[in-house]
Amino acid sequence: MVPPAPSYRGRLAPSPTGYLHLGHARTFWIARERARAAGGVLVLRDEDLDASRARPEFATTMLADLRWFGLDWQEGPDCGGPFAPYRQSQRLACYRGAFAQLHAVGAVYPCRCSRQDILQALTAPHAGEEEPVYPGTCRPANPEKACEPVPAGTRINWRFRVPDGETISFLDGHFGPQAFVAGRDFGDFVVWRHDDLPAYQLAVTVDDAAMGITEVVRGADLLLSTARQLLLYRALGRRPPAFFHVPLLTDERGIRLAKRHDALSLRTLRAQGASPAALRATWDPQLAGIP
Protein backbone atom coordinates (compact mmCIF):
# COMPACT_ATOMS: atom_id res chain seq x y z
CA MET A 1 0.00 0.00 0.00
CA VAL A 2 1.32 3.44 -0.93
CA PRO A 3 1.44 5.70 2.18
CA PRO A 4 -0.73 8.82 1.97
CA ALA A 5 0.97 12.08 1.03
CA PRO A 6 1.57 14.33 4.04
CA SER A 7 -0.92 17.12 4.59
CA TYR A 8 0.21 20.49 3.28
CA ARG A 9 2.19 22.57 5.77
CA GLY A 10 3.57 25.92 4.66
CA ARG A 11 5.39 28.58 6.60
CA LEU A 12 6.10 32.27 6.99
CA ALA A 13 9.58 32.96 8.37
CA PRO A 14 10.13 36.69 8.97
CA SER A 15 13.10 38.08 10.89
CA PRO A 16 12.49 40.91 13.41
CA THR A 17 15.53 42.89 12.25
CA GLY A 18 13.58 45.77 10.72
CA TYR A 19 10.12 46.64 9.47
CA LEU A 20 8.64 44.31 6.87
CA HIS A 21 8.09 45.76 3.40
CA LEU A 22 5.71 45.13 0.54
CA GLY A 23 8.00 42.50 -0.96
CA HIS A 24 7.78 40.43 2.22
CA ALA A 25 4.02 40.83 2.17
CA ARG A 26 3.72 39.60 -1.42
CA THR A 27 5.83 36.50 -0.76
CA PHE A 28 3.94 35.74 2.44
CA TRP A 29 0.61 36.31 0.71
CA ILE A 30 1.55 33.78 -1.96
CA ALA A 31 2.52 31.33 0.79
CA ARG A 32 -0.86 31.87 2.46
CA GLU A 33 -2.73 31.43 -0.82
CA ARG A 34 -0.92 28.19 -1.63
CA ALA A 35 -1.59 26.80 1.85
CA ARG A 36 -5.23 27.78 1.62
CA ALA A 37 -5.66 26.28 -1.85
CA ALA A 38 -4.21 22.99 -0.56
CA GLY A 39 -6.46 23.01 2.50
CA GLY A 40 -3.32 23.02 4.64
CA VAL A 41 -1.77 24.68 7.65
CA LEU A 42 0.38 27.80 7.68
CA VAL A 43 3.07 28.21 10.35
CA LEU A 44 4.67 31.50 11.37
CA ARG A 45 8.23 31.18 12.71
CA ASP A 46 10.06 34.14 14.25
CA GLU A 47 13.65 33.89 12.97
CA ASP A 48 15.22 36.02 15.68
CA LEU A 49 18.70 34.47 16.00
CA ASP A 50 20.51 37.67 15.03
CA ALA A 51 20.63 39.16 18.53
CA SER A 52 22.58 42.23 17.36
CA ARG A 53 19.72 43.33 15.05
CA ALA A 54 16.55 41.62 16.32
CA ARG A 55 14.43 43.86 18.54
CA PRO A 56 11.20 43.23 20.48
CA GLU A 57 9.49 46.20 18.82
CA PHE A 58 10.22 44.75 15.38
CA ALA A 59 8.74 41.40 16.44
CA THR A 60 5.58 43.07 17.76
CA THR A 61 5.15 45.26 14.68
CA MET A 62 5.88 42.33 12.39
CA LEU A 63 2.88 40.35 13.64
CA ALA A 64 0.59 43.40 13.69
CA ASP A 65 1.53 44.43 10.14
CA LEU A 66 0.98 40.95 8.75
CA ARG A 67 -2.43 40.70 10.44
CA TRP A 68 -3.34 44.15 9.08
CA PHE A 69 -2.38 43.02 5.60
CA GLY A 70 -4.87 40.16 5.84
CA LEU A 71 -2.55 37.28 6.60
CA ASP A 72 -3.42 34.57 9.05
CA TRP A 73 -1.66 31.48 10.34
CA GLN A 74 -2.64 28.51 12.44
CA GLU A 75 0.61 28.03 14.41
CA GLY A 76 3.09 30.59 15.66
CA PRO A 77 4.64 32.41 18.62
CA ASP A 78 1.39 34.29 19.26
CA CYS A 79 -0.98 31.32 19.04
CA GLY A 80 1.13 28.26 19.89
CA GLY A 81 0.89 24.89 18.24
CA PRO A 82 2.21 21.31 18.39
CA PHE A 83 5.75 22.24 17.31
CA ALA A 84 6.40 25.07 19.75
CA PRO A 85 8.47 27.06 20.41
CA TYR A 86 8.14 29.09 17.25
CA ARG A 87 10.97 31.52 18.00
CA GLN A 88 14.38 30.38 16.85
CA SER A 89 16.11 31.85 19.89
CA GLN A 90 14.19 29.31 21.97
CA ARG A 91 15.16 26.33 19.78
CA LEU A 92 18.92 26.20 20.32
CA ALA A 93 18.81 22.67 21.72
CA CYS A 94 17.35 21.46 18.39
CA TYR A 95 20.19 23.04 16.43
CA ARG A 96 22.86 21.70 18.76
CA GLY A 97 21.47 18.20 18.34
CA ALA A 98 21.60 18.49 14.55
CA PHE A 99 25.12 19.89 14.64
CA ALA A 100 26.24 17.00 16.86
CA GLN A 101 24.80 14.60 14.30
CA LEU A 102 26.75 16.26 11.49
CA HIS A 103 29.92 16.27 13.58
CA ALA A 104 29.57 12.59 14.44
CA VAL A 105 29.63 11.57 10.78
CA GLY A 106 32.49 13.89 9.80
CA ALA A 107 30.29 16.16 7.68
CA VAL A 108 31.70 19.35 9.22
CA TYR A 109 35.13 20.69 10.06
CA PRO A 110 36.56 23.65 12.02
CA CYS A 111 37.53 26.75 10.08
CA ARG A 112 39.65 29.70 11.19
CA CYS A 113 39.39 31.95 8.12
CA SER A 114 37.15 34.04 5.83
CA ARG A 115 35.50 36.24 8.42
CA GLN A 116 33.34 38.15 5.92
CA ASP A 117 31.03 35.25 5.16
CA ILE A 118 31.19 34.18 8.82
CA LEU A 119 29.69 37.50 9.87
CA GLN A 120 26.91 37.10 7.29
CA ALA A 121 26.22 33.45 8.04
CA LEU A 122 23.49 34.11 10.59
CA THR A 123 21.09 35.68 8.12
CA ALA A 124 19.65 34.64 4.79
CA PRO A 125 21.74 35.77 1.81
CA HIS A 126 20.25 38.19 -0.71
CA ALA A 127 20.68 38.63 -4.43
CA GLY A 128 24.18 39.83 -5.21
CA GLU A 129 25.37 39.08 -1.68
CA GLU A 130 26.34 35.42 -1.99
CA GLU A 131 29.55 34.45 -0.27
CA PRO A 132 32.49 33.59 -2.53
CA VAL A 133 33.17 29.90 -3.08
CA TYR A 134 35.29 28.81 -0.14
CA PRO A 135 38.74 27.66 -1.39
CA GLY A 136 39.04 24.91 1.22
CA THR A 137 41.89 26.46 3.17
CA CYS A 138 40.95 24.72 6.41
CA ARG A 139 39.34 21.61 4.92
CA PRO A 140 41.14 18.50 6.18
CA ALA A 141 42.12 15.97 3.54
CA ASN A 142 40.86 13.19 5.80
CA PRO A 143 37.26 13.72 7.04
CA GLU A 144 38.11 11.83 10.23
CA LYS A 145 40.49 14.65 11.13
CA ALA A 146 37.48 16.93 11.53
CA CYS A 147 36.34 14.90 14.53
CA GLU A 148 39.54 15.53 16.47
CA PRO A 149 39.14 17.78 19.55
CA VAL A 150 39.65 21.50 19.01
CA PRO A 151 41.91 23.20 21.59
CA ALA A 152 39.99 25.18 24.19
CA GLY A 153 39.78 28.88 23.48
CA THR A 154 40.30 28.49 19.74
CA ARG A 155 38.10 30.87 17.73
CA ILE A 156 36.57 28.67 15.06
CA ASN A 157 33.51 28.34 12.88
CA TRP A 158 32.30 25.02 11.51
CA ARG A 159 31.81 24.41 7.80
CA PHE A 160 29.83 21.72 6.03
CA ARG A 161 31.94 19.71 3.57
CA VAL A 162 30.16 19.74 0.20
CA PRO A 163 30.60 16.87 -2.29
CA ASP A 164 32.75 18.61 -4.90
CA GLY A 165 31.49 18.09 -8.44
CA GLU A 166 28.09 16.73 -7.47
CA THR A 167 25.12 18.35 -9.18
CA ILE A 168 22.37 19.27 -6.75
CA SER A 169 19.12 19.45 -8.68
CA PHE A 170 15.51 20.11 -7.73
CA LEU A 171 12.26 21.15 -9.34
CA ASP A 172 11.16 24.59 -8.23
CA GLY A 173 7.43 25.17 -8.22
CA HIS A 174 7.76 28.52 -9.99
CA PHE A 175 11.09 28.56 -11.86
CA GLY A 176 11.13 24.91 -12.89
CA PRO A 177 14.22 22.63 -12.96
CA GLN A 178 17.25 23.96 -11.07
CA ALA A 179 20.78 22.58 -10.87
CA PHE A 180 23.86 23.77 -8.98
CA VAL A 181 27.27 22.14 -8.87
CA ALA A 182 28.84 21.77 -5.43
CA GLY A 183 32.34 23.18 -5.34
CA ARG A 184 31.68 25.38 -8.36
CA ASP A 185 28.47 27.31 -7.69
CA PHE A 186 28.92 27.16 -3.92
CA GLY A 187 31.57 25.83 -1.60
CA ASP A 188 31.86 24.55 1.96
CA PHE A 189 29.49 26.73 3.96
CA VAL A 190 29.22 27.75 7.59
CA VAL A 191 26.73 25.85 9.75
CA TRP A 192 27.92 26.82 13.24
CA ARG A 193 29.43 30.14 14.29
CA HIS A 194 32.19 30.94 16.76
CA ASP A 195 29.63 32.68 19.03
CA ASP A 196 27.88 29.33 19.55
CA LEU A 197 24.92 30.00 17.27
CA PRO A 198 23.76 28.09 14.19
CA ALA A 199 24.10 29.75 10.80
CA TYR A 200 20.99 30.44 8.76
CA GLN A 201 21.36 27.37 6.51
CA LEU A 202 21.35 24.91 9.40
CA ALA A 203 18.67 26.62 11.49
CA VAL A 204 16.04 26.80 8.76
CA THR A 205 16.72 23.25 7.62
CA VAL A 206 16.33 21.89 11.14
CA ASP A 207 13.18 23.92 11.78
CA ASP A 208 11.44 23.12 8.51
CA ALA A 209 12.13 19.41 9.06
CA ALA A 210 11.06 19.45 12.71
CA MET A 211 7.87 21.39 11.98
CA GLY A 212 6.86 19.09 9.13
CA ILE A 213 6.91 21.79 6.47
CA THR A 214 5.97 20.27 3.10
CA GLU A 215 6.51 23.35 0.91
CA VAL A 216 8.79 26.35 1.39
CA VAL A 217 7.63 29.53 -0.34
CA ARG A 218 10.29 32.28 -0.35
CA GLY A 219 12.15 34.82 -2.49
CA ALA A 220 14.15 33.94 -5.59
CA ASP A 221 17.33 35.18 -3.90
CA LEU A 222 17.36 31.90 -1.96
CA LEU A 223 17.45 29.52 -4.91
CA LEU A 224 21.14 28.75 -4.39
CA SER A 225 20.56 28.30 -0.66
CA THR A 226 18.18 25.49 -1.54
CA ALA A 227 21.08 23.43 -2.90
CA ARG A 228 22.97 23.83 0.36
CA GLN A 229 19.91 22.93 2.40
CA LEU A 230 19.21 19.83 0.34
CA LEU A 231 22.68 18.57 1.28
CA LEU A 232 21.88 19.20 4.94
CA TYR A 233 18.57 17.35 4.67
CA ARG A 234 20.42 14.38 3.21
CA ALA A 235 23.18 14.44 5.84
CA LEU A 236 20.59 14.63 8.63
CA GLY A 237 18.43 11.89 7.13
CA ARG A 238 15.42 14.16 6.76
CA ARG A 239 12.94 14.40 3.92
CA PRO A 240 13.16 17.80 2.19
CA PRO A 241 10.07 19.86 1.41
CA ALA A 242 9.06 21.12 -2.01
CA PHE A 243 10.24 24.62 -2.92
CA PHE A 244 8.44 27.52 -4.58
CA HIS A 245 10.59 30.62 -5.12
CA VAL A 246 8.93 33.94 -5.87
CA PRO A 247 10.37 36.71 -8.12
CA LEU A 248 11.61 39.63 -6.06
CA LEU A 249 9.61 42.85 -5.87
CA THR A 250 11.51 45.95 -6.99
CA ASP A 251 11.03 49.70 -6.59
CA GLU A 252 10.48 52.20 -9.40
CA ARG A 253 14.22 52.12 -10.18
CA GLY A 254 14.29 48.35 -10.51
CA ILE A 255 16.11 47.85 -7.20
CA ARG A 256 14.93 44.94 -5.05
CA LEU A 257 13.13 46.00 -1.90
CA ALA A 258 14.99 45.82 1.40
CA LYS A 259 14.11 46.80 4.95
CA ARG A 260 15.73 50.18 4.36
CA HIS A 261 12.85 51.01 1.94
CA ASP A 262 10.79 52.63 4.68
CA ALA A 263 8.39 54.28 2.23
CA LEU A 264 7.22 50.80 1.21
CA SER A 265 7.29 49.26 4.68
CA LEU A 266 4.00 47.83 5.87
CA ARG A 267 4.20 50.03 8.96
CA THR A 268 4.40 53.20 6.82
CA LEU A 269 1.72 52.07 4.40
CA ARG A 270 -0.58 51.23 7.29
CA ALA A 271 0.02 54.64 8.89
CA GLN A 272 -0.77 56.35 5.59
CA GLY A 273 -4.13 54.61 5.42
CA ALA A 274 -3.28 52.35 2.50
CA SER A 275 -5.73 49.61 1.63
CA PRO A 276 -4.30 46.08 1.77
CA ALA A 277 -6.89 44.96 -0.77
CA ALA A 278 -5.83 47.69 -3.20
CA LEU A 279 -2.15 46.81 -2.77
CA ARG A 280 -2.84 43.13 -3.38
CA ALA A 281 -4.89 43.96 -6.47
CA THR A 282 -1.75 45.23 -8.24
CA TRP A 283 -0.10 41.79 -8.12
CA ASP A 284 -0.30 39.17 -10.81
CA PRO A 285 -2.49 36.38 -9.34
CA GLN A 286 -0.68 33.83 -11.48
CA LEU A 287 2.45 34.29 -9.33
CA ALA A 288 0.92 31.95 -6.78
CA GLY A 289 0.84 29.16 -9.34
CA ILE A 290 -2.65 28.07 -8.34
CA PRO A 291 -4.77 26.64 -11.19
C-alpha positions as CSV (number, residue, x, y, z in Angstrom):
1,M,0.0,0.0,0.0
2,V,1.3,3.4,-0.9
3,P,1.4,5.7,2.2
4,P,-0.7,8.8,2.0
5,A,1.0,12.1,1.0
6,P,1.6,14.3,4.0
7,S,-0.9,17.1,4.6
8,Y,0.2,20.5,3.3
9,R,2.2,22.6,5.8
10,G,3.6,25.9,4.7
11,R,5.4,28.6,6.6
12,L,6.1,32.3,7.0
13,A,9.6,33.0,8.4
14,P,10.1,36.7,9.0
15,S,13.1,38.1,10.9
16,P,12.5,40.9,13.4
17,T,15.5,42.9,12.2
18,G,13.6,45.8,10.7
19,Y,10.1,46.6,9.5
20,L,8.6,44.3,6.9
21,H,8.1,45.8,3.4
22,L,5.7,45.1,0.5
23,G,8.0,42.5,-1.0
24,H,7.8,40.4,2.2
25,A,4.0,40.8,2.2
26,R,3.7,39.6,-1.4
27,T,5.8,36.5,-0.8
28,F,3.9,35.7,2.4
29,W,0.6,36.3,0.7
30,I,1.5,33.8,-2.0
31,A,2.5,31.3,0.8
32,R,-0.9,31.9,2.5
33,E,-2.7,31.4,-0.8
34,R,-0.9,28.2,-1.6
35,A,-1.6,26.8,1.8
36,R,-5.2,27.8,1.6
37,A,-5.7,26.3,-1.9
38,A,-4.2,23.0,-0.6
39,G,-6.5,23.0,2.5
40,G,-3.3,23.0,4.6
41,V,-1.8,24.7,7.6
42,L,0.4,27.8,7.7
43,V,3.1,28.2,10.4
44,L,4.7,31.5,11.4
45,R,8.2,31.2,12.7
46,D,10.1,34.1,14.2
47,E,13.7,33.9,13.0
48,D,15.2,36.0,15.7
49,L,18.7,34.5,16.0
50,D,20.5,37.7,15.0
51,A,20.6,39.2,18.5
52,S,22.6,42.2,17.4
53,R,19.7,43.3,15.1
54,A,16.6,41.6,16.3
55,R,14.4,43.9,18.5
56,P,11.2,43.2,20.5
57,E,9.5,46.2,18.8
58,F,10.2,44.8,15.4
59,A,8.7,41.4,16.4
60,T,5.6,43.1,17.8
61,T,5.1,45.3,14.7
62,M,5.9,42.3,12.4
63,L,2.9,40.3,13.6
64,A,0.6,43.4,13.7
65,D,1.5,44.4,10.1
66,L,1.0,40.9,8.7
67,R,-2.4,40.7,10.4
68,W,-3.3,44.1,9.1
69,F,-2.4,43.0,5.6
70,G,-4.9,40.2,5.8
71,L,-2.5,37.3,6.6
72,D,-3.4,34.6,9.1
73,W,-1.7,31.5,10.3
74,Q,-2.6,28.5,12.4
75,E,0.6,28.0,14.4
76,G,3.1,30.6,15.7
77,P,4.6,32.4,18.6
78,D,1.4,34.3,19.3
79,C,-1.0,31.3,19.0
80,G,1.1,28.3,19.9
81,G,0.9,24.9,18.2
82,P,2.2,21.3,18.4
83,F,5.8,22.2,17.3
84,A,6.4,25.1,19.8
85,P,8.5,27.1,20.4
86,Y,8.1,29.1,17.2
87,R,11.0,31.5,18.0
88,Q,14.4,30.4,16.8
89,S,16.1,31.9,19.9
90,Q,14.2,29.3,22.0
91,R,15.2,26.3,19.8
92,L,18.9,26.2,20.3
93,A,18.8,22.7,21.7
94,C,17.4,21.5,18.4
95,Y,20.2,23.0,16.4
96,R,22.9,21.7,18.8
97,G,21.5,18.2,18.3
98,A,21.6,18.5,14.5
99,F,25.1,19.9,14.6
100,A,26.2,17.0,16.9
101,Q,24.8,14.6,14.3
102,L,26.7,16.3,11.5
103,H,29.9,16.3,13.6
104,A,29.6,12.6,14.4
105,V,29.6,11.6,10.8
106,G,32.5,13.9,9.8
107,A,30.3,16.2,7.7
108,V,31.7,19.3,9.2
109,Y,35.1,20.7,10.1
110,P,36.6,23.6,12.0
111,C,37.5,26.8,10.1
112,R,39.7,29.7,11.2
113,C,39.4,32.0,8.1
114,S,37.1,34.0,5.8
115,R,35.5,36.2,8.4
116,Q,33.3,38.2,5.9
117,D,31.0,35.3,5.2
118,I,31.2,34.2,8.8
119,L,29.7,37.5,9.9
120,Q,26.9,37.1,7.3
121,A,26.2,33.4,8.0
122,L,23.5,34.1,10.6
123,T,21.1,35.7,8.1
124,A,19.6,34.6,4.8
125,P,21.7,35.8,1.8
126,H,20.3,38.2,-0.7
127,A,20.7,38.6,-4.4
128,G,24.2,39.8,-5.2
129,E,25.4,39.1,-1.7
130,E,26.3,35.4,-2.0
131,E,29.5,34.5,-0.3
132,P,32.5,33.6,-2.5
133,V,33.2,29.9,-3.1
134,Y,35.3,28.8,-0.1
135,P,38.7,27.7,-1.4
136,G,39.0,24.9,1.2
137,T,41.9,26.5,3.2
138,C,41.0,24.7,6.4
139,R,39.3,21.6,4.9
140,P,41.1,18.5,6.2
141,A,42.1,16.0,3.5
142,N,40.9,13.2,5.8
143,P,37.3,13.7,7.0
144,E,38.1,11.8,10.2
145,K,40.5,14.7,11.1
146,A,37.5,16.9,11.5
147,C,36.3,14.9,14.5
148,E,39.5,15.5,16.5
149,P,39.1,17.8,19.5
150,V,39.7,21.5,19.0
151,P,41.9,23.2,21.6
152,A,40.0,25.2,24.2
153,G,39.8,28.9,23.5
154,T,40.3,28.5,19.7
155,R,38.1,30.9,17.7
156,I,36.6,28.7,15.1
157,N,33.5,28.3,12.9
158,W,32.3,25.0,11.5
159,R,31.8,24.4,7.8
160,F,29.8,21.7,6.0
161,R,31.9,19.7,3.6
162,V,30.2,19.7,0.2
163,P,30.6,16.9,-2.3
164,D,32.8,18.6,-4.9
165,G,31.5,18.1,-8.4
166,E,28.1,16.7,-7.5
167,T,25.1,18.4,-9.2
168,I,22.4,19.3,-6.7
169,S,19.1,19.5,-8.7
170,F,15.5,20.1,-7.7
171,L,12.3,21.1,-9.3
172,D,11.2,24.6,-8.2
173,G,7.4,25.2,-8.2
174,H,7.8,28.5,-10.0
175,F,11.1,28.6,-11.9
176,G,11.1,24.9,-12.9
177,P,14.2,22.6,-13.0
178,Q,17.2,24.0,-11.1
179,A,20.8,22.6,-10.9
180,F,23.9,23.8,-9.0
181,V,27.3,22.1,-8.9
182,A,28.8,21.8,-5.4
183,G,32.3,23.2,-5.3
184,R,31.7,25.4,-8.4
185,D,28.5,27.3,-7.7
186,F,28.9,27.2,-3.9
187,G,31.6,25.8,-1.6
188,D,31.9,24.5,2.0
189,F,29.5,26.7,4.0
190,V,29.2,27.7,7.6
191,V,26.7,25.8,9.8
192,W,27.9,26.8,13.2
193,R,29.4,30.1,14.3
194,H,32.2,30.9,16.8
195,D,29.6,32.7,19.0
196,D,27.9,29.3,19.6
197,L,24.9,30.0,17.3
198,P,23.8,28.1,14.2
199,A,24.1,29.7,10.8
200,Y,21.0,30.4,8.8
201,Q,21.4,27.4,6.5
202,L,21.3,24.9,9.4
203,A,18.7,26.6,11.5
204,V,16.0,26.8,8.8
205,T,16.7,23.2,7.6
206,V,16.3,21.9,11.1
207,D,13.2,23.9,11.8
208,D,11.4,23.1,8.5
209,A,12.1,19.4,9.1
210,A,11.1,19.5,12.7
211,M,7.9,21.4,12.0
212,G,6.9,19.1,9.1
213,I,6.9,21.8,6.5
214,T,6.0,20.3,3.1
215,E,6.5,23.4,0.9
216,V,8.8,26.4,1.4
217,V,7.6,29.5,-0.3
218,R,10.3,32.3,-0.4
219,G,12.1,34.8,-2.5
220,A,14.1,33.9,-5.6
221,D,17.3,35.2,-3.9
222,L,17.4,31.9,-2.0
223,L,17.4,29.5,-4.9
224,L,21.1,28.7,-4.4
225,S,20.6,28.3,-0.7
226,T,18.2,25.5,-1.5
227,A,21.1,23.4,-2.9
228,R,23.0,23.8,0.4
229,Q,19.9,22.9,2.4
230,L,19.2,19.8,0.3
231,L,22.7,18.6,1.3
232,L,21.9,19.2,4.9
233,Y,18.6,17.4,4.7
234,R,20.4,14.4,3.2
235,A,23.2,14.4,5.8
236,L,20.6,14.6,8.6
237,G,18.4,11.9,7.1
238,R,15.4,14.2,6.8
239,R,12.9,14.4,3.9
240,P,13.2,17.8,2.2
241,P,10.1,19.9,1.4
242,A,9.1,21.1,-2.0
243,F,10.2,24.6,-2.9
244,F,8.4,27.5,-4.6
245,H,10.6,30.6,-5.1
246,V,8.9,33.9,-5.9
247,P,10.4,36.7,-8.1
248,L,11.6,39.6,-6.1
249,L,9.6,42.8,-5.9
250,T,11.5,45.9,-7.0
251,D,11.0,49.7,-6.6
252,E,10.5,52.2,-9.4
253,R,14.2,52.1,-10.2
254,G,14.3,48.4,-10.5
255,I,16.1,47.9,-7.2
256,R,14.9,44.9,-5.0
257,L,13.1,46.0,-1.9
258,A,15.0,45.8,1.4
259,K,14.1,46.8,5.0
260,R,15.7,50.2,4.4
261,H,12.8,51.0,1.9
262,D,10.8,52.6,4.7
263,A,8.4,54.3,2.2
264,L,7.2,50.8,1.2
265,S,7.3,49.3,4.7
266,L,4.0,47.8,5.9
267,R,4.2,50.0,9.0
268,T,4.4,53.2,6.8
269,L,1.7,52.1,4.4
270,R,-0.6,51.2,7.3
271,A,0.0,54.6,8.9
272,Q,-0.8,56.3,5.6
273,G,-4.1,54.6,5.4
274,A,-3.3,52.4,2.5
275,S,-5.7,49.6,1.6
276,P,-4.3,46.1,1.8
277,A,-6.9,45.0,-0.8
278,A,-5.8,47.7,-3.2
279,L,-2.2,46.8,-2.8
280,R,-2.8,43.1,-3.4
281,A,-4.9,44.0,-6.5
282,T,-1.8,45.2,-8.2
283,W,-0.1,41.8,-8.1
284,D,-0.3,39.2,-10.8
285,P,-2.5,36.4,-9.3
286,Q,-0.7,33.8,-11.5
287,L,2.5,34.3,-9.3
288,A,0.9,32.0,-6.8
289,G,0.8,29.2,-9.3
290,I,-2.7,28.1,-8.3
291,P,-4.8,26.6,-11.2
